[in-house]
Each structure stands twice: as C-alpha cells, then as structure tokens.
Amino acid sequence: MRIGVVACECFKNELEMVLAGETVEEKVYLEFGLHAYPQELRREIVRTVNGLKGKVDAVFLAYGVCNSLGGIADELEVPTVTLRADDCIGALLTPEEYARERKRCAGTMFHIPFMSQMGVGYFEKELTSKMPNFKELGVDLDWYLGIMFDGYSRCLFIDTGIGDRERYENLSKEFARQLSLRYETREGTVQMLRDGLMETKDLASRHLH
C-alpha cells in the first residue's frame, strides 16, 4: 500500500506530527500563497497529484477548498482524499468551531503557527511584489497594512499542538500589537488531518483489491 501526500506548506509542521511513524511514498508541500491565484493553484495541484500516478495508490490532498478547488477530484488521475473544510483555518479548528469564531468576531485574523511566523514581513513582501518601487512612490507600509486590515479587530492564535507554543504566541502577540488588534488564543486540533490520513490509507487499501 503506497500513499502520497500533497499539501500546502502551512500544514507542514502539523502533518509531520501526524505522519510520524507512517510510511509515505511521496510527500510534496506546495508554496503558501498560491490560493491568491486560484487558477494557478488548481493547475499546480492537478499537475502534482497526476504526476504521482503509478507511484502511489492514493493521495491525501491536505488543502481546504480555498475558493478554487471544488470538484477537483474529477480532474485527478489518482484516488484522492480531500479535506472537508473551507481553508487551513477550518481544517485546524473544524468547520463548526471556525464558524463559531467568525460569528464571535467577524474581523478576526486567524493565526495558526505557520502564519504567526510570517508576521507583517509577509505583507511587506506582498506589497514589494505588487509594487517594487512602493517606497519611491511614497507608499507607506503602515498605510498599506491599515488598508489590508481595515475592519479587523482581533488576532486569534490557534495552538495546534506542534510544540514551542510560547514562541508562536509571542510572534502573534507582536503582530497584534503592530496592527493594534485585540489578542486572544485558543486550542486547535489536527484531528481532521488524522482522519484524512486514515481515509487515504483505507482508499489505498481498497484500490489494491
């Protein structure tokens, strides 16, 4: 039984924890941020998964729907298990808890450990990518962040159990401070990743028969 994993890099630490002790034939982490380019994300996932044909019996596609992946299984040539969540936050909170937190505060910046590491530096890189000469044009990073996060009032750190919680929390607190957001924290879960892995192993086993 050969299984493959294709995942967004934002899940890497959580998946490595879930996959500890498991035999995985192929494992590919795709760059975070492709969700901003829906057609490109879809093409890259189809290309990557179909490239595993003949190498694995089933693939665990660790991605949420991410606005562009609905019905993607129809384009895949390898039996594939997908996450039943809107995005990475929904997968690490559960869709029910995600909806509950959004209802509590619609203007929430959700921080899983991966995102806490990005900090405001990620958005500075994004601005530089869109407008390489933004400083020469007199565009201020704080102004850009103010536009980006207009309407946000809370930063919620989600502990997924990967360890080093204090470091990730401190990074989230600093992000919240820089953007003048209220800081809160709560527990997350990797159960959806565990369930997806088990489902993939079951699918691979059935495929062999």
N, C-alpha and C positions, 0 to 999 in steps of 0.2 A: 504494500500500500504506500503510494507516494503522494505526499501533499505539498502544495506550494502556497506561499503567502505573498500577496501583493497588497501593499498598504501605504497610506500616507505617512510620511516621516513623523508627523505629530503624534502618532501612536507608538513610535519605536520603543520607548522605554517600557510602556505598559505591555506591549506584545512580547518583548524579550522576557519579561517576567512570566507571562502566561505560557510562553513556548519553552521555558526552562525544562529540560529533560525530555522534550519531544523531538522526534526525528522529522525534520523538514527538508525536503529535497531541494526546493528552490525558494528563495526569500528575496523580495525586491521592495525597497522603500522608495517611493516617488517623492519628489520635492514638494514641500508645503507651499501653497500659494497658487497652485495650478487651478484651484477652484474659482479663482478670479477670471479665468479664461475657460469657460465651460466646454466649448467645443474642443479645445486643445486637451483639456483634462480627459474628456471622453475618449478621444483618439488615442492618447497615450496609454490609458488603461486597457483599451481593446487590443492595442499593439502588444503590450506587455503580457497580458493574460494569454492571448493567442500564440505568443512566442513560446509559451510553456507546453504547448500541445505535444504529446509524445514523451514529455519529460516527467509529467505528474498525472495522477488520476483525478485529482480535484484541487480546486484553488479556493482559499479563503481570501476574499476581497474585502480588506478592512478599510472601507470607506463608507461614509454616510451617503445619502442621496446627493448632497452638495449641489442642489439646484440643477444638476445636469445628467445624473446617472440613472434616472428612472428607466426601467426596461432594458438596461444594458446587457442583461443575461442573454437576450435574443441575439446579440452580436458576438457572443463569446463561444469559442470552439472547444472549451474545456469546461466540464461540470464545475459550477462556481456557487459558493455561498456568499451572500452579501449581508451587510448589517442593516437591520430594520430601524434606522434612525436617520434624522434629517442631516446630521453632521457629526463631527467628532465630539462635540459637547454632549449631544443627545446620547451618543454611544457610551460615554463615560459617566453619565448621570442617570441614564434610562430616559426614554421619551417622556414618561409621566412626570419625573422629577424636573426635567428640563422645562416642560410646560408650566409646572408649578412655580419654578423660579422666575420665569419670564412674566408670569401673572403677578408675582410679588413685586417685581420691579422691571418694567419694560426696558428701561435704559441701563441694562447690565452688560458690562464687558466681562465675559466668562474667561477665566484663566485656568486652563489645565497646566501642568508643569511645563510642557513644551512652550506654551505661549508666554508663561511668566519669564522664560529665559529670553524671549525676543525683545521685551521691553519697548521703549519708544524708538530704539535704534532701528527696529524693523520698519517702522513707518517713515523714518528718515531715509532709509534705503529705497523705499517705495516712492517717496517724493523725488529722490535723485533720479530714479529710473524714469519717472514720468516727465521730469523737468530738470535735466542735468545741470543747468545753469541757474537754478532757483535762487541762489544767493546773490548772483549778479543782477537778477531781476528784482531784487528787494523783497522776495518772498520769505517770510519768517517761519521757521519750523513750528514755533508755538502757535502761530496763526493757523497753520495747516492742521495741527493736531486739534485745535479748537473747532475747526470746521468738521474734521473727521469724527470727533466725539461730541458734537453738539447733540444735546438730548440725553447723553449718558450721565448717570448719577452714581453708579455703583460698580465696583470691581469685585467680582466673586471668585476667590481662589478655590479650586476643586482638588482636594487631595486624592490621588488615585492609588496611593499605597506603594509607590515605587521607591520610597525612601528619601532621605535628605529633605524632609518636609520644611524644616526651618529655612533652608536656603531658598527654596522655591517661594515660600511665603514672603520672605523678605524682599525678593525681587518683585512680587506682586504688590506688596505694600509701597515700594518705591514708585512703581508705575502709577498706583492710585494717587500717591502724593503729588507726582508731577502733573497729573491731569485733574487734580482736586476732586477725586471721586471718593465716595464712602467705601471703606474696605470691609469685606466680610469673607468668611471662609466656611467650607463645609466638606463633608466626605463625598467622594465619588465611588465608582465601582468598576471593576474590569469584568464583571460577570457576563456582559454581552460579548466580550471578546472570547471568554472561555466557552460560552455557548456556541459561538460561531466556529471555533476550532473543533469542538466535539461534532458539530453538524457536518463540518468538512471531512472529518475522519470517517464519519458514517457514510457520507456520499462517496468517498473514495473506495470504501469497502464494498458498497453496492455496485459501484462501477466495475470492480474486478470480477463480480459474479454476473 
